Amino acid sequence: MEITNTKIILTKTNNMKVNRVYKTVRPMRKFGNLIKDLFNPDKSNHFWIRVMETTETKEQKQEQIFKIIELLDNRIKVNKL
């Protein structure tokens, strides 16, 4: 809201996203899905990984990267058609 020369101008922005099919995508619904996946991992098709942000040496960094890749390789399953 701006006040200029005794005129009040109201501006409102729409935070909703629209995809190609012109369907409104609601950001809170996506956030709710993330929360459900976090608290109900048995019913979810997703999983979470918690990773250390800093390491002491480059060797530790490479070791951590390889462990994450191995975990992903073991966890992700491919549906055969």
ABEGO torsion letter per residue (X at the ends): XBBBGGBBBBBBBBABBBBAAGBBBBAAAAAAAAAAAAABAAABABBBBBBBABBABAAAAAAAAAAAAAAAAAABBBBBX
